[in-house]
Amino acid sequence: LKQIDLVSKYLFICICTMCLATFFTAFFYSETYKGKVLDSINIALVCAVAMVPEGLEAIVTLTYSYAVKVMASQNAIVRALPAVETLGSVTVICSDKTGTLTQNIMSLTAFVTSNARYKNDVDAADRVPMNFVRDDSYLAERAQHDLKKSGSEILAAGPNNPQGRRGKDPSFHFTTDSLHTTDQPNEAGKVASPDDNFPVKQGESPTQEWIQSALSCGVLCSKCVLGEGGGRAGEIGNPTELSILRASYFCGIDIEELKNDCPIVAEVPFSSDYKFMATVHEPAASDNAPAGKLVAYVKGAPDRMVKQCKFQAKGGVAGEENVEPVNEDYWIEQIAILSSHGLRVLGLCRAFIDKDSVKVGDNLGPEFVNGRPEGKWLTMVGLCAIMDPPRPECVQAIKEAHGAGVRVAMITGDHKDTATAIGHMLGIVDEKFSEAVTGPELDAMSDEELCEVVLTHNVFARASPQNKIRIVKALQAKGEVTSMTGDGVNDAPALKAANMGVAMGKEGTDVAREASEMILADDNFATIVYAVKQGRVVWDNLRKVLLVNTPINNSQGLSVLLGLLVSLPNTPITAIQILYSNFICAVTLGFVTAIEPAEDGIMVIPPRTVGKRLIGRFLFLRIVIGTCLLTGCVVGSAVIINSHSRYDYLDMKGREQMMRACAFNVLDFGAMSVMLSARFAYNSSVHPRAFMGNPAAVGSIVIVTVLQLVLTYVPGLNSFVFGMRGLDWFGWILVLLSMVIVFSVMEIEKAIRRGLKAKGADTDDRTTPFFTDGPSEAPGPASMTMPKGASKLNLQELSH
C-alpha cells in the first residue's frame, strides 16, 4: 500500500505537468484555442480528467480483497490486508512441528520381529492387511548422525529419553532407562537368517490373523478407546498406546470383537516406577495356547522387556512351537536403531500361564512380571516403532517452498533425533542443513554466534519461546523476512517480532491469534506455502493492474495534448468518452488482472527484494511502451480520418464525429490488447491461454465490445451524448490494425525480456538500487531481545 501511495504521488506530478503543458499548448499553439483562456483551461482540465486513474483505488482494494477471499477459502485467514503483500516477500518460514508439519496423531510406523521388519502405511484410508508390508531395509540401520554413538548417547537425544520433551510432561510413559549396545552394532543388528521367508516373503503383506496375533498384546493390554473411524474424535487414552489400536483397526481387525473374544482375567496396572503393564486373558484361537493355559500380555519399556524375556517368537508367530532363545544383543540394537530415527519404541511380550495361577479380577503387582521364581519367562514378540508422521501434503509444500527460494525451519520442543528424523522426511534436513541444534545450545550462544547458526541450521530442537524470539531476530538481522507460526500464549512475542506472524486456528489460543497477521484454520503448514504463493500473486496482480490502467489513462491525456500538437481541429476524444473509458473500460479490463490466478512459474523465482518498488525498470518500460502505442494509434487514426479523402462527403462536424468514433474505438479496443498482454508478466500471450484460466478475461472483452458497439451505433446516444457517429468499415480496419500493433509490440518486448532473463539479466530489479527503497538497515545484535513487556508474560517452555 505504501508503494501505491508512492505511485500516486508520481502520477500527481505527471498529471500536473501534463495539465500545464496542455494549457500552454492550447493557448499559445493551437489554431482552434489560441488566445482563448477559458477554452484552454477547459482542454487542460479534460487532459487532467483523462489522466487521473479514478478506478485505481477501487481495483487495488479489490485485488487485496479478492486475494483474502481466495486464501480464506483455503483456510488461511488474513487479519490485515497489508499482510497479504508481506507474504510475497517471505524468505524464511519458521514452523512448529506438532500438528503443523506433522499429523498430530501418533502412528505405528514399523514393527520389528526376530527376523523381519514391517512397514505400516500411516496414511492408509482402507482397512486392509496390505497396509502392513515386509520391508527388511526399512529403518534397518542407525541414522547417519548416530552411527558412531553409544546406546546411552542415542537415548539421550531420542524420544525414549525419560526427560521427555522440553517444557512438557512426557506423554510417552514407557521410556527407556538405559541402553547398553555392543561394540559391534552392525553384527548385533543382523538377524539369524536374513534370507528367511517366514512367515512371508520380502515385499509381501502378512495375513490378518498374523497381524492380529502380533499386535494383540498392544490391543488387549490397554484401556484405551479408539476414536470414531480410527481418528482422534472421541478417542480416550495415551496417544502412543492408541497408535497400536489404530494400526490394528486399519489392518481390518475388529477391536471390540477381539476384546470380547479374549476377556481380561487379571492385570498389572501401569506405573512409572516399573514402566510396563500386563494383562491376563482367555486365549484366542490364533494364540495356539496349550490346554489349561491363559495368555499373559506384557507391554512396556523395551529395555525392561528384553531383560524379562527368555524366548523370542520366530517371525512374531504365536505358539510354543515357534519360540527360540532370545537374542538380547539383537533386540537392544534394534531399540537403538529405531531410537536413532526419532521413534518411540514399545516392547510387546507374551507368555502362557496356568489357569489356576490367577483368579478373575486379581489386581496383580509388578512382581507378577519381574519377580517370578523362574526368572526370565516372557517371549518377545516384537518392537513397535511409533511416531507422529509428517503430513503428506507438507512434503510437496516444502519442496515447492524451496523451489521458490524460501527456506523452511522447524522449531520444536521435541527431542533432537525426533526433530532430525522428521526433518529428513520433510526435506528440511539435507546436505547443506544436515544437523539440528538444541535450545540449551542456543542459550549458551552469543547473539553474534546465533546470527551465524541460523544460517546453517534448519532444525531447532528442545526450543523455548525465548529461543523462538532470538531465532527470529537473528534471521532479521541477516536481512531475512521471516514468518513464524505459534499457538500458545508464550508464542505471542515471537509472532509479534516476526514479519509475518501465523497463529493456529484449531489448537491456537486467542492471545496467539491476536498477535498474528494470519490464522491457519486447518493448522497445516501447506496452507502457509499456499498463502506465500498468493502473496506473490497479489504483488504481480498489482503490477498488472498498473500496466493496464496507467497506459489507458496516460494515453487519454496525451491524446488530447498530441492532438493539439498535430493541429487537429479538435480533441480526438471528448470528455464524456474519457470518463467512460476511465470508469467502464479501464475498470472492467483492470478487474481482469486484479483477480488473475497464479502465473506458471511464480513459485520458481526467488522472493522479491525487500523494499523493491512496485514499478521497476521493465514495468516502467512496458507502461511507456503501452502509453506511446495507444497514444500514437489514437492520434494517428484521428489524423487519418481527418485527412482522408473518402470522408470529403461529410461536413466539418460529421468528419469530427467520425474521427472521434474511430479514436474512441481505437483507444478501448487497444486497451484490450494491453490487457491480454498484461495477463502474463513473462509468458507469451500469443497462446490460447490468453483466453483461458480467468473467465473474467473473456467476459470483460465481451462486455466492452458490446458496449462499444452500442455506443457507436445507437442513434442519439452516439451523436448527442458521445459526439460521434457510426463507424464504417475503413474505421474498423484502423481499429483492428491498432489492436494488432499494440499487442504485437508489447509481446515482442516481452520476448526480448524473456531472452535477457535467460541470459542472466536482472529483469526483476533485484540488484538495481534506483528501483528499490534501498536495503533496510539490519538490526544489530542488541535488537535480538524480547519485545517490550514480554518479560511480564511469565514465559513457559515450548510445547511443540
HELIX and SHEET records of a PDB file:
HELIX    1   1 LYS A    2  PHE A   28  1                                  27    
HELIX    2   2 VAL A   37  MET A   51  1                                  15    
HELIX    3   3 LEU A   56  SER A   73  1                                  18    
HELIX    4   4 PRO A   82  LEU A   87  1                                   6    
HELIX    5   5 PRO A  129  ASN A  131  5                                   3    
HELIX    6   6 GLN A  144  ASP A  146  5                                   3    
HELIX    7   7 GLY A  151  ALA A  157  1                                   7    
HELIX    8   8 PRO A  185  ALA A  188  1                                   4    
HELIX    9   9 GLN A  208  LEU A  220  1                                  13    
HELIX   10  10 GLU A  228  GLY A  230  5                                   3    
HELIX   11  11 PRO A  239  PHE A  250  1                                  12    
HELIX   12  12 ILE A  255  ASP A  261  1                                   7    
HELIX   13  13 ALA A  285  ASP A  287  5                                   3    
HELIX   14  14 PRO A  302  LYS A  307  1                                   6    
HELIX   15  15 LYS A  314  GLY A  316  5                                   3    
HELIX   16  16 GLU A  320  ASN A  322  5                                   3    
HELIX   17  17 GLU A  328  SER A  340  1                                  13    
HELIX   18  18 LYS A  355  SER A  357  5                                   3    
HELIX   19  19 GLU A  367  ASN A  370  1                                   4    
HELIX   20  20 PRO A  392  GLY A  403  1                                  12    
HELIX   21  21 LYS A  416  LEU A  426  1                                  11    
HELIX   22  22 GLY A  439  ASP A  443  1                                   5    
HELIX   23  23 ASP A  447  VAL A  453  1                                   7    
HELIX   24  24 PRO A  465  ALA A  477  1                                  13    
HELIX   25  25 VAL A  489  ASP A  491  5                                   3    
HELIX   26  26 ALA A  492  ALA A  497  1                                   6    
HELIX   27  27 ASP A  510  ALA A  515  1                                   6    
HELIX   28  28 PHE A  525  LEU A  565  1                                  41    
HELIX   29  29 ALA A  575  TYR A  580  1                                   6    
HELIX   30  30 SER A  581  ALA A  586  3                                   6    
HELIX   31  31 VAL A  587  ALA A  594  1                                   8    
HELIX   32  32 ARG A  617  SER A  643  1                                  27    
HELIX   33  33 SER A  645  TYR A  647  5                                   3    
HELIX   34  34 MET A  652  ALA A  678  1                                  27    
HELIX   35  35 PRO A  688  PHE A  691  5                                   4    
HELIX   36  36 PRO A  695  TYR A  713  1                                  19    
HELIX   37  37 LEU A  717  VAL A  721  3                                   5    
HELIX   38  38 TRP A  729  ALA A  758  1                                  30    
HELIX   39  39 PRO A  769  PHE A  771  5                                   3    
HELIX   40  40 PRO A  781  SER A  783  5                                   3    
HELIX   41  41 ALA A  790  LEU A  793  5                                   4    
SHEET    1   A 8 ALA A  76  VAL A  78  0                                        
SHEET    2   A 8 MET A 518  LEU A 520 -1                                        
SHEET    3   A 8 MET A 500  MET A 504  1                                        
SHEET    4   A 8 THR A 482  GLY A 486  1                                        
SHEET    5   A 8 VAL A  92  SER A  95  1                                        
SHEET    6   A 8 ARG A 407  ILE A 411  1                                        
SHEET    7   A 8 VAL A 459  ALA A 461  1                                        
SHEET    8   A 8 ALA A 436  THR A 438  1                                        
SHEET    1   B 6 PHE A 132  ARG A 134  0                                        
SHEET    2   B 6 ARG A 117  ASN A 120 -1                                        
SHEET    3   B 6 SER A 107  VAL A 112 -1                                        
SHEET    4   B 6 LEU A 378  MET A 387 -1                                        
SHEET    5   B 6 CYS A 309  ALA A 313  1                                        
SHEET    6   B 6 VAL A 323  PRO A 325 -1                                        
SHEET    1   C 9 PHE A 132  ARG A 134  0                                        
SHEET    2   C 9 ARG A 117  ASN A 120 -1                                        
SHEET    3   C 9 SER A 107  VAL A 112 -1                                        
SHEET    4   C 9 LEU A 378  MET A 387 -1                                        
SHEET    5   C 9 ARG A 344  ASP A 354 -1                                        
SHEET    6   C 9 LYS A 293  GLY A 300 -1                                        
SHEET    7   C 9 PHE A 276  HIS A 281 -1                                        
SHEET    8   C 9 ILE A 264  SER A 271 -1                                        
SHEET    9   C 9 ASP A 362  ASN A 363  1                                        
END                                                                             
